[in-house]
């Protein structure tokens, strides 16, 4: 078994990132990073009663919040987003290099076309939380199928996943909060991250506070014919790695990588799982060097297109970590 190893010479410290909430790669292999600059998130200063954004936090972040970065040396390629976002959260790049993001302060989801800094699709009502078909409440993530259909996890105050057509029309939704009794696969407590496994017609959800990840049928046109939202399997069993903040399907080796908050009883901050829900590796351990920088929490993660490099968004340490899969050692027989 090969375990990803930390690239200690890779650093994003020079970028001046704030709390890093999301990371993904585009078709060129470049990194897209979503961060909050100097915007805090707390329930006195940032949000007030009813999950409403405070007047102070309604002033948009004045600096760029989306960075495109070279995955090799972390040099900045381009950036945008100043004077638009309030509390950045999720980011995904689709097959056409459109950038999809969620803003939990605005309670909205946006799609930015390739090479554009203006969204061409907006879902949700600015600053208005809700739980009906036209409102979100702190939406957390997006997953986009090759067909253009997409899913939204919603989120910190709602406990649901919503599926949309490529035009942005709501098709179906599922999930609810837990009200006691036996925990079912449809009781979600902060659905925090999404990933699609199209070959199996699955959309998987990091059910953060329930400390698990679950997969449902995605109901895609070329899928298995099952209705979207039908429970299919448990990907990460409850309590296996603590709170599951992020999941990402690594198509290069047909596994899922997951990020956790790395509590002291769970010193490894990332894990690898087979699609059958079997853990095959734990990695990204908390080290003395990690502790010297303070608290660590892997809020999001992704893999390079070839599956060799992994990029972890450490939210409180305000940086991206890179791990690399060691090359297989080939031992040749020695002849005398």
BALOBA-1460 file (C-alpha; in Angstrom, 3 decimals):
// residues 336
<rec num="1" residu="x" x="0.000" y="0.000" z="0.000"/>
<rec num="2" residu="x" x="1.247" y="3.480" z="-0.892"/>
<rec num="3" residu="x" x="0.427" y="6.292" z="1.528"/>
<rec num="4" residu="x" x="0.402" y="9.945" z="0.399"/>
<rec num="5" residu="x" x="3.368" y="11.855" z="1.774"/>
<rec num="6" residu="x" x="3.486" y="15.544" z="2.700"/>
<rec num="7" residu="x" x="5.294" y="17.846" z="0.261"/>
<rec num="8" residu="x" x="7.078" y="19.995" z="2.820"/>
<rec num="9" residu="x" x="8.416" y="22.393" z="0.183"/>
<rec num="10" residu="x" x="4.943" y="23.275" z="-1.102"/>
<rec num="11" residu="x" x="3.596" y="26.429" z="0.570"/>
<rec num="12" residu="x" x="0.771" y="28.882" z="-0.048"/>
<rec num="13" residu="x" x="1.781" y="31.200" z="2.785"/>
<rec num="14" residu="x" x="2.924" y="33.888" z="0.327"/>
<rec num="15" residu="x" x="-0.608" y="34.166" z="-1.091"/>
<rec num="16" residu="x" x="-1.961" y="35.805" z="2.064"/>
<rec num="17" residu="x" x="-5.009" y="33.565" z="2.243"/>
<rec num="18" residu="x" x="-7.644" y="33.975" z="4.911"/>
<rec num="19" residu="x" x="-9.532" y="30.970" z="6.242"/>
<rec num="20" residu="x" x="-9.547" y="28.526" z="3.324"/>
<rec num="21" residu="x" x="-12.943" y="26.956" z="2.769"/>
<rec num="22" residu="x" x="-12.599" y="25.094" z="-0.546"/>
<rec num="23" residu="x" x="-10.214" y="23.809" z="-3.209"/>
<rec num="24" residu="x" x="-10.628" y="22.075" z="-6.573"/>
<rec num="25" residu="x" x="-8.744" y="21.546" z="-9.847"/>
<rec num="26" residu="x" x="-9.696" y="22.598" z="-13.367"/>
<rec num="27" residu="x" x="-9.129" y="20.746" z="-16.656"/>
<rec num="28" residu="x" x="-5.616" y="22.197" z="-16.895"/>
<rec num="29" residu="x" x="-4.737" y="20.880" z="-13.448"/>
<rec num="30" residu="x" x="-4.589" y="24.362" z="-11.891"/>
<rec num="31" residu="x" x="-5.894" y="24.850" z="-8.357"/>
<rec num="32" residu="x" x="-8.954" y="26.967" z="-7.590"/>
<rec num="33" residu="x" x="-8.973" y="28.167" z="-3.985"/>
<rec num="34" residu="x" x="-11.902" y="29.822" z="-2.183"/>
<rec num="35" residu="x" x="-11.037" y="31.744" z="0.975"/>
<rec num="36" residu="x" x="-12.620" y="34.295" z="3.308"/>
<rec num="37" residu="x" x="-9.806" y="36.843" z="3.490"/>
<rec num="38" residu="x" x="-10.343" y="38.757" z="6.741"/>
<rec num="39" residu="x" x="-14.033" y="37.852" z="7.167"/>
<rec num="40" residu="x" x="-14.699" y="36.047" z="10.483"/>
<rec num="41" residu="x" x="-17.523" y="33.603" z="11.074"/>
<rec num="42" residu="x" x="-19.158" y="33.665" z="14.464"/>
<rec num="43" residu="x" x="-22.681" y="33.844" z="15.759"/>
<rec num="44" residu="x" x="-22.455" y="37.256" z="17.350"/>
<rec num="45" residu="x" x="-20.598" y="39.338" z="14.833"/>
<rec num="46" residu="x" x="-21.257" y="37.530" z="11.539"/>
<rec num="47" residu="x" x="-24.723" y="36.054" z="11.986"/>
<rec num="48" residu="x" x="-27.634" y="37.121" z="14.153"/>
<rec num="49" residu="x" x="-30.821" y="35.345" z="15.173"/>
<rec num="50" residu="x" x="-32.502" y="33.244" z="12.496"/>
<rec num="51" residu="x" x="-29.266" y="32.643" z="10.559"/>
<rec num="52" residu="x" x="-29.484" y="36.136" z="9.134"/>
<rec num="53" residu="x" x="-26.239" y="37.857" z="8.157"/>
<rec num="54" residu="x" x="-25.392" y="40.840" z="10.356"/>
<rec num="55" residu="x" x="-25.340" y="44.360" z="8.936"/>
<rec num="56" residu="x" x="-21.581" y="44.505" z="9.462"/>
<rec num="57" residu="x" x="-21.007" y="41.293" z="7.473"/>
<rec num="58" residu="x" x="-23.262" y="42.456" z="4.635"/>
<rec num="59" residu="x" x="-20.396" y="44.624" z="3.468"/>
<rec num="60" residu="x" x="-18.725" y="42.433" z="0.810"/>
<rec num="61" residu="x" x="-15.173" y="41.233" z="1.304"/>
<rec num="62" residu="x" x="-12.970" y="43.893" z="-0.262"/>
<rec num="63" residu="x" x="-10.249" y="41.573" z="-1.586"/>
<rec num="64" residu="x" x="-10.268" y="38.723" z="-4.106"/>
<rec num="65" residu="x" x="-11.553" y="35.455" z="-2.688"/>
<rec num="66" residu="x" x="-11.080" y="33.048" z="-5.620"/>
<rec num="67" residu="x" x="-7.464" y="32.309" z="-6.536"/>
<rec num="68" residu="x" x="-6.198" y="30.256" z="-9.455"/>
<rec num="69" residu="x" x="-2.827" y="28.818" z="-8.446"/>
<rec num="70" residu="x" x="-0.102" y="26.748" z="-10.077"/>
<rec num="71" residu="x" x="-0.258" y="23.286" z="-8.465"/>
<rec num="72" residu="x" x="3.504" y="22.846" z="-8.654"/>
<rec num="73" residu="x" x="4.936" y="25.952" z="-7.007"/>
<rec num="74" residu="x" x="1.744" y="27.623" z="-5.677"/>
<rec num="75" residu="x" x="2.378" y="30.751" z="-7.730"/>
<rec num="76" residu="x" x="-0.683" y="32.916" z="-8.341"/>
<rec num="77" residu="x" x="-2.073" y="32.776" z="-11.880"/>
<rec num="78" residu="x" x="-5.126" y="34.996" z="-11.461"/>
<rec num="79" residu="x" x="-7.770" y="35.970" z="-8.912"/>
<rec num="80" residu="x" x="-11.197" y="37.576" z="-8.678"/>
<rec num="81" residu="x" x="-14.179" y="37.972" z="-6.360"/>
<rec num="82" residu="x" x="-13.478" y="41.255" z="-4.566"/>
<rec num="83" residu="x" x="-16.521" y="43.252" z="-3.424"/>
<rec num="84" residu="x" x="-18.899" y="40.372" z="-4.188"/>
<rec num="85" residu="x" x="-18.792" y="37.594" z="-1.584"/>
<rec num="86" residu="x" x="-19.754" y="37.774" z="2.075"/>
<rec num="87" residu="x" x="-18.989" y="34.367" z="3.645"/>
<rec num="88" residu="x" x="-17.418" y="31.972" z="1.081"/>
<rec num="89" residu="x" x="-17.893" y="28.250" z="1.563"/>
<rec num="90" residu="x" x="-17.989" y="25.629" z="-1.226"/>
<rec num="91" residu="x" x="-16.325" y="25.580" z="-4.658"/>
<rec num="92" residu="x" x="-16.410" y="23.074" z="-7.507"/>
<rec num="93" residu="x" x="-15.147" y="23.183" z="-11.100"/>
<rec num="94" residu="x" x="-17.225" y="21.301" z="-13.676"/>
<rec num="95" residu="x" x="-16.108" y="19.556" z="-16.868"/>
<rec num="96" residu="x" x="-16.414" y="22.815" z="-18.816"/>
<rec num="97" residu="x" x="-14.305" y="24.741" z="-16.288"/>
<rec num="98" residu="x" x="-17.305" y="26.663" z="-14.973"/>
<rec num="99" residu="x" x="-16.724" y="27.576" z="-11.325"/>
<rec num="100" residu="x" x="-19.583" y="26.888" z="-8.916"/>
<rec num="101" residu="x" x="-19.549" y="28.393" z="-5.437"/>
<rec num="102" residu="x" x="-21.742" y="28.719" z="-2.372"/>
<rec num="103" residu="x" x="-21.889" y="31.709" z="-0.051"/>
<rec num="104" residu="x" x="-23.392" y="30.866" z="3.343"/>
<rec num="105" residu="x" x="-23.799" y="34.535" z="4.230"/>
<rec num="106" residu="x" x="-25.760" y="35.372" z="1.123"/>
<rec num="107" residu="x" x="-27.586" y="31.966" z="1.224"/>
<rec num="108" residu="x" x="-26.882" y="31.596" z="-2.485"/>
<rec num="109" residu="x" x="-25.265" y="29.387" z="-5.137"/>
<rec num="110" residu="x" x="-23.459" y="30.848" z="-8.149"/>
<rec num="111" residu="x" x="-22.044" y="29.579" z="-11.440"/>
<rec num="112" residu="x" x="-19.225" y="31.545" z="-13.049"/>
<rec num="113" residu="x" x="-18.561" y="30.626" z="-16.697"/>
<rec num="114" residu="x" x="-15.009" y="29.822" z="-17.713"/>
<rec num="115" residu="x" x="-12.829" y="32.960" z="-17.741"/>
<rec num="116" residu="x" x="-15.697" y="35.103" z="-16.425"/>
<rec num="117" residu="x" x="-15.940" y="37.035" z="-13.175"/>
<rec num="118" residu="x" x="-19.712" y="37.510" z="-13.471"/>
<rec num="119" residu="x" x="-22.111" y="34.664" z="-12.617"/>
<rec num="120" residu="x" x="-24.520" y="33.458" z="-15.286"/>
<rec num="121" residu="x" x="-26.630" y="31.470" z="-12.821"/>
<rec num="122" residu="x" x="-27.737" y="32.473" z="-9.338"/>
<rec num="123" residu="x" x="-29.918" y="30.417" z="-7.020"/>
<rec num="124" residu="x" x="-31.374" y="31.627" z="-3.728"/>
<rec num="125" residu="x" x="-32.336" y="35.088" z="-2.511"/>
<rec num="126" residu="x" x="-29.568" y="37.363" z="-1.292"/>
<rec num="127" residu="x" x="-29.395" y="37.527" z="2.529"/>
<rec num="128" residu="x" x="-32.732" y="35.686" z="2.895"/>
<rec num="129" residu="x" x="-32.534" y="32.230" z="4.508"/>
<rec num="130" residu="x" x="-35.348" y="29.773" z="3.951"/>
<rec num="131" residu="x" x="-36.301" y="26.153" z="3.357"/>
<rec num="132" residu="x" x="-38.673" y="26.326" z="0.406"/>
<rec num="133" residu="x" x="-37.941" y="25.618" z="-3.265"/>
<rec num="134" residu="x" x="-36.434" y="29.040" z="-3.965"/>
<rec num="135" residu="x" x="-34.383" y="29.602" z="-0.800"/>
<rec num="136" residu="x" x="-31.380" y="28.042" z="0.927"/>
<rec num="137" residu="x" x="-30.078" y="28.388" z="4.439"/>
<rec num="138" residu="x" x="-26.267" y="28.421" z="4.410"/>
<rec num="139" residu="x" x="-25.754" y="26.081" z="1.420"/>
<rec num="140" residu="x" x="-22.465" y="24.236" z="1.699"/>
<rec num="141" residu="x" x="-21.456" y="22.583" z="-1.588"/>
<rec num="142" residu="x" x="-22.291" y="21.716" z="-5.205"/>
<rec num="143" residu="x" x="-21.662" y="18.616" z="-7.339"/>
<rec num="144" residu="x" x="-22.068" y="18.838" z="-11.122"/>
<rec num="145" residu="x" x="-22.671" y="15.905" z="-13.455"/>
<rec num="146" residu="x" x="-21.300" y="15.673" z="-16.984"/>
<rec num="147" residu="x" x="-24.918" y="16.014" z="-18.169"/>
<rec num="148" residu="x" x="-25.149" y="19.466" z="-16.591"/>
<rec num="149" residu="x" x="-27.494" y="18.367" z="-13.825"/>
<rec num="150" residu="x" x="-26.251" y="19.406" z="-10.406"/>
<rec num="151" residu="x" x="-26.781" y="18.873" z="-6.696"/>
<rec num="152" residu="x" x="-26.663" y="21.313" z="-3.769"/>
<rec num="153" residu="x" x="-26.162" y="20.410" z="-0.116"/>
<rec num="154" residu="x" x="-28.214" y="22.695" z="2.100"/>
<rec num="155" residu="x" x="-26.648" y="22.954" z="4.608"/>
<rec num="156" residu="x" x="-26.076" y="24.416" z="8.062"/>
<rec num="157" residu="x" x="-29.710" y="25.033" z="8.925"/>
<rec num="158" residu="x" x="-31.535" y="22.820" z="6.425"/>
<rec num="159" residu="x" x="-30.752" y="19.109" z="6.296"/>
<rec num="160" residu="x" x="-31.287" y="18.300" z="2.659"/>
<rec num="161" residu="x" x="-29.815" y="17.647" z="-0.768"/>
<rec num="162" residu="x" x="-31.444" y="19.199" z="-3.834"/>
<rec num="163" residu="x" x="-31.126" y="18.085" z="-7.463"/>
<rec num="164" residu="x" x="-31.455" y="20.550" z="-10.348"/>
<rec num="165" residu="x" x="-31.670" y="20.310" z="-14.114"/>
<rec num="166" residu="x" x="-28.867" y="21.861" z="-16.153"/>
<rec num="167" residu="x" x="-31.099" y="24.922" z="-16.566"/>
<rec num="168" residu="x" x="-31.347" y="25.346" z="-12.793"/>
<rec num="169" residu="x" x="-34.848" y="23.957" z="-12.314"/>
<rec num="170" residu="x" x="-35.444" y="21.996" z="-9.108"/>
<rec num="171" residu="x" x="-36.073" y="18.331" z="-9.881"/>
<rec num="172" residu="x" x="-36.198" y="16.676" z="-6.449"/>
<rec num="173" residu="x" x="-34.870" y="16.903" z="-2.902"/>
<rec num="174" residu="x" x="-34.384" y="14.633" z="0.100"/>
<rec num="175" residu="x" x="-33.199" y="14.698" z="3.702"/>
<rec num="176" residu="x" x="-34.457" y="15.938" z="7.047"/>
<rec num="177" residu="x" x="-33.180" y="16.640" z="10.528"/>
<rec num="178" residu="x" x="-33.139" y="13.952" z="13.214"/>
<rec num="179" residu="x" x="-35.890" y="14.220" z="15.837"/>
<rec num="180" residu="x" x="-35.000" y="11.267" z="18.015"/>
<rec num="181" residu="x" x="-35.260" y="7.529" z="17.649"/>
<rec num="182" residu="x" x="-33.202" y="5.506" z="15.228"/>
<rec num="183" residu="x" x="-30.961" y="7.534" z="12.912"/>
<rec num="184" residu="x" x="-31.967" y="6.838" z="9.310"/>
<rec num="185" residu="x" x="-29.971" y="7.439" z="6.091"/>
<rec num="186" residu="x" x="-32.223" y="10.414" z="5.440"/>
<rec num="187" residu="x" x="-31.515" y="12.172" z="8.743"/>
<rec num="188" residu="x" x="-28.740" y="14.628" z="7.906"/>
<rec num="189" residu="x" x="-26.970" y="16.936" z="10.324"/>
<rec num="190" residu="x" x="-25.021" y="19.512" z="8.306"/>
<rec num="191" residu="x" x="-24.625" y="17.894" z="4.882"/>
<rec num="192" residu="x" x="-21.274" y="19.563" z="4.291"/>
<rec num="193" residu="x" x="-19.699" y="18.177" z="1.114"/>
<rec num="194" residu="x" x="-20.801" y="16.398" z="-2.058"/>
<rec num="195" residu="x" x="-19.091" y="14.190" z="-4.624"/>
<rec num="196" residu="x" x="-20.421" y="12.381" z="-7.690"/>
<rec num="197" residu="x" x="-19.477" y="8.882" z="-8.824"/>
<rec num="198" residu="x" x="-21.166" y="8.870" z="-12.214"/>
<rec num="199" residu="x" x="-20.037" y="5.357" z="-13.176"/>
<rec num="200" residu="x" x="-22.220" y="4.052" z="-10.340"/>
<rec num="201" residu="x" x="-24.888" y="6.786" z="-10.633"/>
<rec num="202" residu="x" x="-24.141" y="7.916" z="-7.087"/>
<rec num="203" residu="x" x="-24.089" y="11.247" z="-5.311"/>
<rec num="204" residu="x" x="-22.384" y="10.995" z="-1.925"/>
<rec num="205" residu="x" x="-22.794" y="13.317" z="1.046"/>
<rec num="206" residu="x" x="-20.515" y="14.090" z="3.970"/>
<rec num="207" residu="x" x="-23.009" y="14.073" z="6.849"/>
<rec num="208" residu="x" x="-20.695" y="16.102" z="9.066"/>
<rec num="209" residu="x" x="-22.183" y="16.113" z="12.535"/>
<rec num="210" residu="x" x="-23.406" y="12.530" z="12.212"/>
<rec num="211" residu="x" x="-19.775" y="11.599" z="11.486"/>
<rec num="212" residu="x" x="-20.475" y="9.581" z="8.361"/>
<rec num="213" residu="x" x="-20.750" y="9.726" z="4.559"/>
<rec num="214" residu="x" x="-23.720" y="8.310" z="2.659"/>
<rec num="215" residu="x" x="-24.415" y="7.665" z="-1.029"/>
<rec num="216" residu="x" x="-27.715" y="7.972" z="-2.876"/>
<rec num="217" residu="x" x="-28.729" y="7.210" z="-6.418"/>
<rec num="218" residu="x" x="-28.173" y="10.306" z="-8.543"/>
<rec num="219" residu="x" x="-30.884" y="9.485" z="-11.107"/>
<rec num="220" residu="x" x="-28.763" y="10.588" z="-14.070"/>
<rec num="221" residu="x" x="-29.980" y="9.847" z="-17.625"/>
<rec num="222" residu="x" x="-27.413" y="7.096" z="-18.192"/>
<rec num="223" residu="x" x="-27.636" y="5.775" z="-14.657"/>
<rec num="224" residu="x" x="-29.067" y="2.589" z="-13.213"/>
<rec num="225" residu="x" x="-32.692" y="3.654" z="-13.474"/>
<rec num="226" residu="x" x="-33.128" y="4.230" z="-9.747"/>
<rec num="227" residu="x" x="-34.907" y="7.370" z="-8.582"/>
<rec num="228" residu="x" x="-32.665" y="10.207" z="-7.432"/>
<rec num="229" residu="x" x="-32.405" y="10.270" z="-3.654"/>
<rec num="230" residu="x" x="-32.825" y="6.536" z="-3.150"/>
<rec num="231" residu="x" x="-30.379" y="5.449" z="-0.463"/>
<rec num="232" residu="x" x="-27.688" y="3.201" z="-1.901"/>
<rec num="233" residu="x" x="-24.842" y="2.647" z="0.565"/>
<rec num="234" residu="x" x="-22.823" y="3.884" z="3.517"/>
<rec num="235" residu="x" x="-19.464" y="5.126" z="2.294"/>
<rec num="236" residu="x" x="-17.929" y="6.092" z="5.659"/>
<rec num="237" residu="x" x="-19.416" y="4.377" z="8.716"/>
<rec num="238" residu="x" x="-20.533" y="6.565" z="11.581"/>
<rec num="239" residu="x" x="-17.667" y="7.511" z="13.904"/>
<rec num="240" residu="x" x="-14.950" y="6.026" z="11.695"/>
<rec num="241" residu="x" x="-12.863" y="9.222" z="11.391"/>
<rec num="242" residu="x" x="-14.748" y="11.743" z="13.495"/>
<rec num="243" residu="x" x="-16.654" y="14.560" z="11.807"/>
<rec num="244" residu="x" x="-16.498" y="14.199" z="8.026"/>
<rec num="245" residu="x" x="-15.964" y="17.633" z="6.524"/>
<rec num="246" residu="x" x="-15.100" y="16.732" z="2.944"/>
<rec num="247" residu="x" x="-15.301" y="13.867" z="0.467"/>
<rec num="248" residu="x" x="-13.874" y="13.696" z="-3.054"/>
<rec num="249" residu="x" x="-14.068" y="10.960" z="-5.680"/>
<rec num="250" residu="x" x="-10.607" y="10.249" z="-7.044"/>
<rec num="251" residu="x" x="-11.461" y="8.801" z="-10.429"/>
<rec num="252" residu="x" x="-7.830" y="7.980" z="-11.195"/>
<rec num="253" residu="x" x="-7.836" y="5.056" z="-8.747"/>
<rec num="254" residu="x" x="-11.573" y="4.678" z="-8.131"/>
<rec num="255" residu="x" x="-11.484" y="5.621" z="-4.455"/>
<rec num="256" residu="x" x="-12.885" y="8.374" z="-2.264"/>
<rec num="257" residu="x" x="-10.693" y="10.566" z="-0.088"/>
<rec num="258" residu="x" x="-12.141" y="12.193" z="3.003"/>
<rec num="259" residu="x" x="-11.095" y="15.008" z="5.304"/>
<rec num="260" residu="x" x="-11.870" y="15.315" z="9.004"/>
<rec num="261" residu="x" x="-11.216" y="17.839" z="11.755"/>
<rec num="262" residu="x" x="-8.308" y="15.855" z="13.141"/>
<rec num="263" residu="x" x="-9.321" y="15.827" z="16.781"/>
<rec num="264" residu="x" x="-6.778" y="14.398" z="19.186"/>
<rec num="265" residu="x" x="-8.468" y="11.004" z="19.166"/>
<rec num="266" residu="x" x="-8.284" y="11.072" z="15.356"/>
<rec num="267" residu="x" x="-4.709" y="12.198" z="14.605"/>
<rec num="268" residu="x" x="-4.946" y="11.449" z="10.858"/>
<rec num="269" residu="x" x="-6.787" y="14.231" z="9.091"/>
<rec num="270" residu="x" x="-7.468" y="12.375" z="5.834"/>
<rec num="271" residu="x" x="-8.494" y="8.859" z="4.860"/>
<rec num="272" residu="x" x="-8.992" y="6.796" z="1.710"/>
<rec num="273" residu="x" x="-12.008" y="4.553" z="1.177"/>
<rec num="274" residu="x" x="-12.976" y="1.992" z="-1.419"/>
<rec num="275" residu="x" x="-16.341" y="2.448" z="-3.086"/>
<rec num="276" residu="x" x="-17.566" y="-0.444" z="-0.951"/>
<rec num="277" residu="x" x="-17.032" y="1.686" z="2.150"/>
<rec num="278" residu="x" x="-13.842" y="0.024" z="3.361"/>
<rec num="279" residu="x" x="-11.088" y="2.252" z="4.718"/>
<rec num="280" residu="x" x="-7.818" y="1.451" z="2.966"/>
<rec num="281" residu="x" x="-5.544" y="4.161" z="4.360"/>
<rec num="282" residu="x" x="-5.239" y="7.022" z="6.842"/>
<rec num="283" residu="x" x="-2.836" y="9.894" z="6.263"/>
<rec num="284" residu="x" x="-2.112" y="13.619" z="6.771"/>
<rec num="285" residu="x" x="-1.221" y="13.072" z="10.410"/>
<rec num="286" residu="x" x="-1.032" y="15.943" z="12.850"/>
<rec num="287" residu="x" x="2.658" y="16.511" z="13.546"/>
<rec num="288" residu="x" x="4.563" y="18.729" z="16.017"/>
<rec num="289" residu="x" x="4.986" y="21.232" z="13.169"/>
<rec num="290" residu="x" x="1.222" y="21.243" z="12.660"/>
<rec num="291" residu="x" x="0.595" y="21.884" z="16.341"/>
<rec num="292" residu="x" x="3.022" y="24.803" z="16.392"/>
<rec num="293" residu="x" x="0.832" y="26.578" z="13.848"/>
<rec num="294" residu="x" x="-2.289" y="26.071" z="15.958"/>
<rec num="295" residu="x" x="-5.544" y="24.241" z="15.329"/>
<rec num="296" residu="x" x="-5.909" y="22.263" z="12.104"/>
<rec num="297" residu="x" x="-9.092" y="21.325" z="10.265"/>
<rec num="298" residu="x" x="-9.333" y="19.878" z="6.763"/>
<rec num="299" residu="x" x="-12.378" y="21.701" z="5.449"/>
<rec num="300" residu="x" x="-12.089" y="20.515" z="1.854"/>
<rec num="301" residu="x" x="-9.804" y="18.441" z="-0.363"/>
<rec num="302" residu="x" x="-9.306" y="17.297" z="-3.942"/>
<rec num="303" residu="x" x="-7.017" y="15.216" z="-6.134"/>
<rec num="304" residu="x" x="-5.064" y="16.029" z="-9.278"/>
<rec num="305" residu="x" x="-6.431" y="14.586" z="-12.503"/>
<rec num="306" residu="x" x="-3.808" y="11.825" z="-12.495"/>
<rec num="307" residu="x" x="-4.582" y="10.982" z="-8.867"/>
<rec num="308" residu="x" x="-0.979" y="11.428" z="-7.775"/>
<rec num="309" residu="x" x="-1.295" y="14.684" z="-5.824"/>
<rec num="310" residu="x" x="-3.806" y="15.610" z="-3.130"/>
<rec num="311" residu="x" x="-4.601" y="19.156" z="-2.013"/>
<rec num="312" residu="x" x="-6.058" y="19.765" z="1.448"/>
<rec num="313" residu="x" x="-7.665" y="23.038" z="2.547"/>
<rec num="314" residu="x" x="-6.661" y="23.645" z="6.160"/>
<rec num="315" residu="x" x="-9.224" y="26.228" z="7.202"/>
<rec num="316" residu="x" x="-7.800" y="27.639" z="10.475"/>
<rec num="317" residu="x" x="-4.169" y="27.440" z="9.321"/>
<rec num="318" residu="x" x="-5.148" y="29.427" z="6.215"/>
<rec num="319" residu="x" x="-3.234" y="27.323" z="3.719"/>
<rec num="320" residu="x" x="-3.365" y="24.522" z="1.178"/>
<rec num="321" residu="x" x="-1.360" y="21.379" z="1.920"/>
<rec num="322" residu="x" x="-0.075" y="19.119" z="-0.846"/>
<rec num="323" residu="x" x="0.435" y="15.390" z="-0.467"/>
<rec num="324" residu="x" x="1.946" y="13.168" z="-3.131"/>
<rec num="325" residu="x" x="1.491" y="9.470" z="-3.688"/>
<rec num="326" residu="x" x="4.916" y="7.877" z="-3.567"/>
<rec num="327" residu="x" x="5.974" y="6.127" z="-6.726"/>
<rec num="328" residu="x" x="5.985" y="2.385" z="-6.626"/>
<rec num="329" residu="x" x="9.414" y="0.964" z="-6.013"/>
<rec num="330" residu="x" x="10.573" y="-1.530" z="-8.595"/>
<rec num="331" residu="x" x="13.165" y="-3.983" z="-7.372"/>
<rec num="332" residu="x" x="15.163" y="-5.783" z="-10.017"/>
<rec num="333" residu="x" x="16.991" y="-9.010" z="-9.250"/>
<rec num="334" residu="x" x="20.710" y="-8.766" z="-8.900"/>
<rec num="335" residu="x" x="22.720" y="-11.210" z="-10.958"/>
<rec num="336" residu="x" x="26.209" y="-12.305" z="-9.998"/>
